[in-house]
Amino acid sequence: MSEPTATLEESRTEMTELLLPNDTNNLGRALGGAVLHWMDICGAIAAMRFSNRQCVTASMDHVDFISPIDLGEVAVMEAYVFNVGRTSVDVKVDVHAENPKTDELRKTTTSFLTFVALDDDGKPTPVPRLVCETDEEEELRAEAVAARADQLESVIERME
């Protein structure tokens, strides 16, 4: 019996949210907590699509907000699985702000989240092996692995 596999492409998820007043601060910009919430949902969907299992958040790496999302803009979250463990799934989530009047798109944040797949009894369960079927998928995976390592190294340097 062969080991189950799933592709990076099968995990790809895009989610959009229109930034409305309930998710803004007093400057009319997205609340960080709202953005983190959207990232968590988008990442969880990617993990569930990949594993065909319920997945729960185990961790979210360091997050820097590099550009605001303004009231009336569209928050665009894109996620995909880039690495797996025995029961864990690592997901990269990128967030962009889109001005719907001009189609301008700018990066606002990126983070790496880890999810654990659960069986029907709520216990951690094995996930498929990640397969990259195209050069583009392999490049995305390699870039995410390298970017996560760079981000973790940068956090360590800040703490020293």
N, C-alpha and C positions, 0 to 999 in steps of 0.2 A: 504494500500500500504506500503510495507516494505522499510526501508531506504536503499539506495544503498551502497554497500560495495565493497572494492577492497583489495587484499592481498599484503603483503610485497613482496612476491615472484613475483607478477605481475609487480612490479616496478623495480626489479633488472636490473641494466644496467652495462655493462663493455665496456670500450672504450680504445683503444690503439693508441699511437702516437709514431712514430720513431723520436727520437730527432735528427733533422737536423740542419745545421749551422744557418739558418735564425731564429731559436728559441733559440740560445745560446748567452751567454755573451762572453767577451774576454778570459775567462778561459775555454771555451768549455763546460760550464754547462748550464742547462735550465734556461732561464729567468723566474723570478718569475711570471711576467705578463702572460707568455705563459701557465704556469702551472695553474694559476687562471682561465684563459680562458677555458682550457680543463675541469677543475673542474665544472665550471659554465654550460658548455654544457652537460656534463655527468649528472649533477644533474637535469638540466631542462628536459632531456629525461626521467629520472626516474619519475619525477613529472608528466610529460605528459602521460606516460604509465599508471600511477596510476589513474589519474583523467580523462583520455580521453578528455582532454581540452588543449588548448594553455595555457602555464604557463610562467609567467615573474618572474625574480629574485626580491625578496623583500629585502633580506639581506644575507650576508655571514659572519659567525662568525670569530673570531680570527684565524689566520693561522700562524703556525710556520713551517719553512722549516728545517727539522731535518736531512736530507741527500740530497745531490745533485743528479741530474740526469745528467749523462755525455753524451757527443756527441756519437751517435751510440747506446745508450741504448734505451729501449722501456719504455715509460711512460704508466703505466697501471692504469686507473681510474675505481673504482668500486663504485656504488651508489645504495642506496635503501631508500625508504620512511620509516621513523620510527615513525612519529607522524603527526597528522593533526589537523587543526582548522576548522572553518566553511568554509572559502574559501582558507585557506593556507595549504601548504604541507611542512613538514620538511624532509630534505634529508641529510643523512650522505654520504660524499664522501671521500674515502680513495685513496691515490696515492702511488704507488710502482714504483721503478725503476727495470727493468729486464735487465740483461746482456744476450743477445741472444746467446752468445758463451758458457756460462757456466750454463745458466738457474738460476743463482743466482737472488733472489728477495729480495729487501729491502724496508722498509717503508720510504717514503719521507715526507708525510704530510697527515693530516686529517682535514676536516672542516665540519661544519654544515651549510647548506644553507636553506633558506625559500623562497618558491615560492608561488605566488598567481595565482589561476586558473581563466581564463577569459571566458566569454560567447562570442557569435558571435558578440556582440556589443562592446566588449572590456571592459566589466564591470566585477568586481569580481563575481564569481559564486560558489555555494556550491560544495564541493568535497565529494567523498564517505567516509564512515567511514572505518578506517583501521582495517583489520582482520588479525590475525596471525593464520594460520591453523596448524602449527606444533610447537613443543617445540623449535626447532632451530630458527624459525622465532621470536617467543616470546622472546627467549634469545637475539637475535640480537637487537630487539627493546629495550629491557630493558638495554642492554649494551650501546646502543646509547644514550638513555635518560640520563643514569648515566654519561657517558663520556661528554656529552654536559654540564651537570650541573657542573661537575668537572672543565671543561675548562673555563666556565664562572666565577666560583669561583676563579680560578687561575688568570684570567685577572683582577678581582676586587682587589685581593691582590697586584698585581703589581702596580696598580694605587694608592694604599694607601700610 
